[in-house]
Amino acid sequence: MGTGRTLNKKPRTRPIKSPGEKLRRSKAQRARLVKLGVAEEVAKKMQPEEVRKMVQRPARVKKSVAAAAAAAAAK
């Protein structure tokens, strides 16, 4: 399971991540968080690293959002 011959050729290099692609990925990750139940305003203010870490554990995010909603309802 190698990367294939394409990237082993001398004049070719690994693809470079463009800033536009990075913005597209972070936008998609924020949208995923909103679908998991995080408020949109909260997701917009989060740092990209934090968003990436949260998207990696969707069950934990759902659990924490549910706990926060229950705490808010109890007040």
N, C-alpha and C positions, 0 to 999 in steps of 0.2 A: 504494500500500500504506500507507494511513494507519491511524490508530487507530479511525476510524469516527466516526459522528455522536454516539454515546452520550456520549463523554467531552468533546465540544465544547459541549454544552448548558450554559447558565449555572449552574443550581443544582447540577449534578452535579460531583463532583470525582473524582480518581483513587482507586481502591480503596486502603484503608490495610491494610498488612500487620499482621495480628494476632500477638500473642506465641505463641498456640497454633499457628498455622500455621507460624511460624518453628521452633518446637520439632519439629513434625511433619516439616518438610523436613530439619532437621539429623539427626533420627533415621533418616530414609530414606537420607541420604547416608552416615551411619556404617554402616548395614546394607550399602550398596553396597561400602564399603571392606572390610568383613568378607568379602563374597563374592569380592572380588579377592584375598584371601589375607592381609590384615592381621589380626593377632591382635585378638580382641575387647577384651581388657584395654587394649591399646595404643590402639585406636580410641576407647575411652571416655575416656581421659586426654588426648586431643588437643584443641587449641583449635578452635573452629568454623571460623575462617578457614583453618587448615591443612587441615582435612577438605575444605572446598570446593575448595581448590587441588589436592588430591590426586585428588578425584573427576573433575576436569576432564581429567586425563591418565591414563586407566586402563592404557594400555600401559606407561607408565613405572612405575606402581605395581606391576604384575605383574612387571616386570623386576627392580625393586629387592627385592621380596619373594622372588623366586627366587634372587637373588644372596645375600640374607641367609640363606636356608635352606641354600644350598650352603656358605656359610662356616661355618654352625653344624654341618653334617654333617662338614666337614673337621676340626673340632676333636676 
